[in-house]
Amino acid sequence: MRMRAQIPQVQRSVLGACRWQSSSLQPLSVARRGFSLLDLLVSISVIAALLAIIAPSLAHMSEAARRVRCGSNLKQIGLGLVMWSNDNGGLLPGSDIADLPTREHNKPGNMMLLHMGDDDPNNWDGIGILFAEDYLPAQLLFYCPSHTGFHPHDKYAQDWVMLGDELVGNYHYRLIRHGAVYLDNLPESVTLITDGMRTLPDYNHGAGANMLKKDMSVAWYEDSEGYIRDLLPGSDQDQHGGISLAWGAMDFGVPTTSPSAPGVDGFFYDPGERGAPIIEP
C-alpha cells in the first residue's frame, strides 16, 4: 500500500523535471527590425543608377536586332527580284512613276509606293509587282521593324485587302522604267533598294541604311555624320533632288555630288531628264 501511494508522487516529480528542461531549451526570442525609410531610398537610388547605365546598351542591342531583321527583309526582296528577272527575260520590275513623267505621282520619293491606288486593284508598281505576282507573298517583308514614320504596316492593313488606295512600304526602289533595265547589265556598285527616303521620318534607322546591291548582297551605309539625313525632305510636299544625291552616295559608298556611280548614268530614269535611254542586253 505504501508503494502504491508513492508511485504517483514519483511520476509527478519526473514530469515536472521534464517540463522544466523542455522550457529551458526553447530559443530566446530576438527582436526583428524591418527596412527603414533610408534603406529603401538608398536601394531605389542604386537600382535607378544601374538602369540609367544599362538602358542605352539595351536600346542599342534592340536596334541592332531590328537592323538585322531589316536586312533579312531586303535579302528576301532581292531573291524575289532575281526570280522575277529570270522569268521576264532578265529585266527588272519597272515603275509607272518613271513611265508617266506628267503624272502627279512623278516624284522620286514615290518609289516607296507598292500600289498606285486610283481604284485599280491591278495597279501594282515597282517592287509591289513581286507581291502581286506571288514572288513575295508576305506583306511584312515590305516593312522595316525600325520604322517610326508615317507608313507603318498597320496603317495599310485594310488597303492590302481592299486595294483601293495607295499602298506605301518602308523600302525605296530605284526609279526604273518598264522594260528599260536588265539586271545583268548593271555595274556592281549599284544599289537597287534601300531604307525609305521619301521623307526624313521614313529614314528607318536614322544613323544609316541597309542597301540591297546589284549582286543581291545586303550592305550597311553608315550615315553617322547625317549626310543622307540632311538631304531628305521634311514632308511629301517638299520632295526635291536630294534623293538622287543619296542614291549616288550609296553607289559610291561615301558622300558625293554625283547622283550615281560611274557607269550608272542612263540606267535609271531621272524625272528631270526626259527620254532616258532603254538599255538593251
C-alpha positions as CSV (number, residue, x, y, z in Angstrom):
1,M,0.0,0.0,0.0
2,R,2.8,2.4,0.8
3,M,4.5,1.7,-2.6
4,R,1.3,2.4,-4.5
5,A,1.0,5.8,-2.7
6,Q,4.5,6.8,-3.7
7,I,4.3,6.0,-7.5
8,P,2.1,9.0,-8.4
9,Q,4.4,11.2,-6.5
10,V,7.4,10.0,-8.4
11,Q,5.6,10.4,-11.7
12,R,4.7,14.0,-10.8
13,S,8.4,14.7,-10.0
14,V,9.6,13.3,-13.3
15,L,7.0,15.1,-15.3
16,G,7.8,18.4,-13.6
17,A,11.5,17.9,-14.3
18,C,10.8,17.2,-18.0
19,R,8.7,20.3,-18.3
20,W,11.4,22.4,-16.7
21,Q,14.1,21.0,-19.0
22,S,11.9,21.5,-22.2
23,S,11.1,25.0,-21.3
24,S,14.8,25.8,-20.7
25,L,15.7,24.5,-24.2
26,Q,13.3,26.9,-26.1
27,P,15.3,29.6,-28.0
28,L,15.2,33.1,-26.8
29,S,13.0,35.5,-28.9
30,V,15.0,38.1,-30.8
31,A,13.5,41.4,-31.8
32,R,13.4,41.8,-35.6
33,R,13.9,45.2,-37.2
34,G,12.5,45.9,-40.8
35,F,13.9,48.2,-43.5
36,S,14.0,51.8,-42.6
37,L,12.9,54.6,-45.0
38,L,16.5,55.5,-45.5
39,D,17.4,51.9,-46.5
40,L,14.5,51.9,-49.0
41,L,15.6,55.2,-50.6
42,V,19.2,54.0,-50.9
43,S,18.1,50.8,-52.6
44,I,15.9,52.7,-55.1
45,S,18.7,55.1,-55.9
46,V,21.1,52.3,-56.6
47,I,18.6,50.5,-58.9
48,A,17.9,53.7,-60.8
49,A,21.6,54.4,-61.3
50,L,22.1,50.9,-62.7
51,L,19.1,51.2,-65.0
52,A,20.5,54.5,-66.3
53,I,23.8,52.8,-67.1
54,I,22.2,49.7,-68.8
55,A,19.3,51.4,-70.7
56,P,21.4,52.8,-73.6
57,S,23.1,49.5,-74.1
58,L,19.7,47.7,-74.2
59,A,18.3,50.2,-76.7
60,H,21.4,49.8,-78.9
61,M,21.0,46.0,-78.8
62,S,17.3,46.2,-79.7
63,E,18.1,48.5,-82.7
64,A,20.9,46.2,-83.8
65,A,18.4,43.3,-83.8
66,R,15.9,45.3,-85.8
67,R,18.6,46.3,-88.3
68,V,19.3,42.6,-88.8
69,R,15.7,41.8,-89.4
70,C,15.5,44.7,-91.9
71,G,18.5,43.4,-93.8
72,S,16.8,40.0,-93.9
73,N,13.7,41.6,-95.5
74,L,15.9,43.2,-98.2
75,K,17.6,39.9,-98.8
76,Q,14.3,38.2,-99.4
77,I,13.1,41.0,-101.6
78,G,16.3,40.6,-103.6
79,L,15.6,36.9,-104.1
80,G,12.2,37.8,-105.4
81,L,13.8,40.3,-107.8
82,V,16.1,37.7,-109.2
83,M,13.3,35.2,-109.7
84,W,11.1,37.8,-111.4
85,S,14.0,38.9,-113.6
86,N,14.7,35.3,-114.6
87,D,11.1,34.8,-115.6
88,N,11.0,38.1,-117.5
89,G,14.0,38.0,-119.8
90,G,16.5,39.5,-117.4
91,L,14.5,42.7,-116.9
92,L,13.9,44.4,-113.5
93,P,10.3,45.4,-112.5
94,G,9.6,48.9,-113.8
95,S,7.5,51.8,-112.4
96,D,4.7,53.9,-113.8
97,I,6.3,56.8,-111.9
98,A,9.2,56.8,-114.4
99,D,6.9,56.0,-117.4
100,L,4.5,58.8,-116.9
101,P,6.5,62.0,-116.3
102,T,3.5,64.2,-116.3
103,R,1.7,62.2,-113.7
104,E,1.1,63.7,-110.2
105,H,2.9,60.7,-108.7
106,N,6.1,61.5,-110.7
107,K,8.5,62.2,-107.8
108,P,11.5,60.1,-106.9
109,G,10.2,59.9,-103.3
110,N,7.2,58.0,-104.5
111,M,9.3,54.9,-105.3
112,M,8.2,53.6,-101.9
113,L,4.8,53.1,-103.5
114,L,3.8,49.4,-103.8
115,H,0.3,50.1,-105.3
116,M,-0.7,53.3,-107.1
117,G,-4.3,53.3,-105.9
118,D,-6.6,55.0,-108.5
119,D,-9.3,52.5,-107.7
120,D,-7.5,50.0,-109.9
121,P,-6.8,46.7,-108.0
122,N,-4.2,45.7,-110.6
123,N,-2.2,49.0,-110.3
124,W,0.9,47.5,-108.6
125,D,4.1,49.3,-109.0
126,G,7.9,48.7,-108.6
127,I,8.7,46.0,-106.0
128,G,4.9,45.8,-105.3
129,I,4.7,43.7,-108.5
130,L,6.6,41.0,-106.7
131,F,3.8,40.7,-104.2
132,A,1.1,40.9,-106.9
133,E,2.6,38.0,-108.9
134,D,3.3,35.8,-105.8
135,Y,7.1,36.1,-105.8
136,L,6.9,37.6,-102.3
137,P,3.6,36.6,-100.6
138,A,4.3,38.2,-97.1
139,Q,3.2,41.8,-96.6
140,L,5.5,42.4,-93.7
141,L,8.6,41.9,-95.9
142,F,7.9,45.4,-97.2
143,Y,8.0,47.0,-93.8
144,C,11.1,47.7,-91.7
145,P,10.8,46.8,-88.0
146,S,12.6,50.1,-87.1
147,H,10.1,52.3,-89.0
148,T,8.6,55.0,-86.8
149,G,7.4,57.3,-89.6
150,F,4.1,57.8,-91.5
151,H,3.9,54.4,-93.1
152,P,3.6,51.5,-90.7
153,H,2.0,48.3,-91.9
154,D,-1.0,48.7,-89.5
155,K,-1.9,51.9,-91.3
156,Y,-2.4,50.0,-94.6
157,A,-3.7,46.7,-93.3
158,Q,-7.2,47.3,-94.8
159,D,-5.8,48.6,-98.0
160,W,-3.9,45.4,-98.6
161,V,-7.3,43.7,-98.7
162,M,-9.4,46.3,-100.5
163,L,-6.7,47.7,-102.9
164,G,-8.5,51.0,-103.5
165,D,-6.0,53.5,-102.1
166,E,-2.2,53.8,-102.3
167,L,0.0,51.3,-100.5
168,V,3.3,52.6,-99.2
169,G,6.0,50.3,-97.9
170,N,9.2,51.2,-96.0
171,Y,11.8,50.4,-98.7
172,H,12.9,52.6,-101.5
173,Y,13.2,51.2,-105.0
174,R,15.4,52.7,-107.7
175,L,13.5,54.8,-110.4
176,I,13.3,52.2,-113.2
177,R,11.2,52.4,-116.4
178,H,9.2,49.4,-117.6
179,G,11.2,47.3,-119.9
180,A,14.3,49.5,-119.6
181,V,16.8,47.9,-117.3
182,Y,18.4,44.5,-117.4
183,L,19.8,43.2,-114.1
184,D,23.0,41.7,-115.6
185,N,24.0,44.9,-117.3
186,L,24.1,47.0,-114.1
187,P,27.5,47.9,-112.6
188,E,28.4,46.0,-109.4
189,S,28.3,49.2,-107.4
190,V,24.6,49.9,-108.0
191,T,22.2,50.0,-105.0
192,L,18.8,48.8,-106.1
193,I,16.7,49.1,-102.9
194,T,17.4,50.8,-99.6
195,D,15.6,52.0,-96.5
196,G,12.9,54.6,-97.1
197,M,13.9,58.1,-98.2
198,R,10.5,59.6,-99.2
199,T,10.8,62.0,-96.2
200,L,13.0,62.3,-93.1
201,P,10.6,60.3,-90.9
202,D,10.8,57.5,-93.5
203,Y,14.6,57.1,-92.9
204,N,14.1,54.0,-90.8
205,H,17.3,53.7,-88.8
206,G,18.4,57.4,-88.6
207,A,22.1,56.7,-88.4
208,G,22.4,54.8,-91.7
209,A,20.6,52.4,-94.1
210,N,20.6,48.9,-95.3
211,M,21.3,48.6,-99.0
212,L,20.5,45.8,-101.5
213,K,23.2,45.8,-104.1
214,K,23.2,44.6,-107.7
215,D,24.7,41.3,-106.6
216,M,21.9,40.8,-104.1
217,S,24.2,41.3,-101.1
218,V,23.0,43.5,-98.3
219,A,25.4,46.1,-97.0
220,W,25.1,48.9,-94.4
221,Y,25.6,52.6,-95.3
222,E,27.0,54.3,-92.2
223,D,25.5,57.8,-92.0
224,S,26.6,58.8,-88.6
225,E,27.5,62.3,-89.9
226,G,24.0,62.8,-91.2
227,Y,24.8,63.4,-94.9
228,I,21.8,61.5,-96.3
229,R,19.6,62.5,-93.4
230,D,20.2,66.2,-94.2
231,L,19.3,65.6,-97.9
232,L,15.9,64.2,-97.2
233,P,12.7,66.4,-97.4
234,G,10.7,67.0,-94.3
235,S,7.3,66.2,-95.9
236,D,5.7,64.7,-99.0
237,Q,5.1,68.2,-100.3
238,D,8.8,69.1,-100.2
239,Q,10.4,66.4,-102.3
240,H,13.5,67.6,-104.2
241,G,16.7,66.3,-105.8
242,G,18.3,65.3,-102.6
243,I,17.1,61.7,-103.0
244,S,19.2,61.4,-106.2
245,L,22.3,62.5,-104.4
246,A,21.5,60.0,-101.7
247,W,21.4,57.2,-104.3
248,G,24.8,58.4,-105.5
249,A,26.3,58.3,-102.0
250,M,25.1,54.7,-101.7
251,D,26.5,53.7,-105.1
252,F,29.9,55.2,-104.2
253,G,29.7,54.3,-100.5
254,V,30.7,57.8,-99.5
255,P,29.0,61.3,-99.7
256,T,29.2,62.6,-103.3
257,T,28.0,65.4,-105.5
258,S,27.1,62.9,-108.2
259,P,23.6,61.4,-108.5
260,S,25.1,58.0,-109.4
261,A,28.3,55.9,-109.6
262,P,30.4,55.8,-112.7
263,G,28.7,53.8,-115.4
264,V,25.3,54.0,-113.8
265,D,24.1,57.1,-115.8
266,G,21.4,56.1,-118.3
267,F,20.3,53.0,-116.4
268,F,17.8,54.9,-114.3
269,Y,15.2,57.4,-115.2
270,D,15.6,60.9,-113.8
271,P,12.2,62.8,-113.9
272,G,14.2,65.9,-114.6
273,E,15.6,64.4,-117.8
274,R,13.0,63.2,-120.3
275,G,13.7,60.4,-122.7
276,A,16.2,58.3,-120.7
277,P,17.5,55.6,-123.0
278,I,16.5,51.9,-122.8
279,I,19.4,49.7,-122.1
280,E,19.4,46.6,-124.3
281,P,21.0,43.4,-123.2
